[in-house]
Structure formats: C-alpha cells, structure tokens
C-alpha cells in the first residue's frame, strides 16, 4: 500500500507536469520553499514518531497483545503525502520529463501523461519490491521488541536527518 501511495503521488506530479504546474513551482521561490518546508516537517514528524514509539516487551503468552499495525489506508496516505510533499520529486519531474518530449510536439500534454504512466508503472514495481523486502525484515524482527526499537530509532533518526537536510538545503 505504501508503494501504491507513492505511485499516487507520482500521478499528482505527472498531472502537474503535463498541465504546466511544476513550471510554476520551479519558477516561484516561495512555492518551492512552502513545499520544501512542508516536506521537511512531515519527515521530521515521521522520525519523531518512530523514535518515541512504544515498544512493549513480551513476557508471556497471556499478556502478548500484538501492536496494532497501520491500516492499509494509513500506509497508502503516508506514501502519498511523503511523495507529494517532496520537492525533489517536483524538480525531478520539471527538469527530467521535458527532455523526453519534443518541443514542437502538438500533443505535449498527452506525451507527458504517457511518459508519466510508464514511469508510474516501473516505479510501482520497484517500490513494491522494496516494500516487500522491508516487510520481510520487519516480520523477521517482530518478535524481538528490542531489535525493533533500535531499528525504529535508526530509521526515525534517518528521517529526521533527511527532514533537517531538506529544510536547510538551498535551492
């Protein structure tokens, strides 16, 4: 579901690129800064949640209450929001996609949409594979709350670091 959320975010980028909205984002320092700061805040928020997540030790089977996994909707939304608020994706679509569309094309919008569809199909396959690997690793350590705690803290620290880097990066 995370991979599908990321792909849905790519649909937003593709539509924005096809209809010229990414050019506005690239040209407007204010719009770029707003998206950049929103993305940074979201990454830092995710990192803080992971770092301070409760990890209960399992003492016996009678008290073994599994943590509630994220719903499919939450996983989708998290992937979507992370992708849409990432200004580097916006700039990727602005700078990379136009190189594959002929300047004198009469059907630029259609070309952008077709290019976006191909990109989304490939990235969905790749992101699904990465999510499967991540899920397998998570499942392997699910019975070991100490390991999961430190993995979450490591990933959370990484998210926070990325958020801080994004917030302090120059255009």
Secondary structure as UniProt FT lines:
FT   HELIX           2..18
FT   TURN            19..20
FT   HELIX           21..27
FT   HELIX           29..51
FT   HELIX           61..63
FT   HELIX           72..84
FT   HELIX           87..95
FT   HELIX           97..100
FT   TURN            103..104
FT   HELIX           108..140
FT   TURN            141..143
FT   HELIX           145..168
//
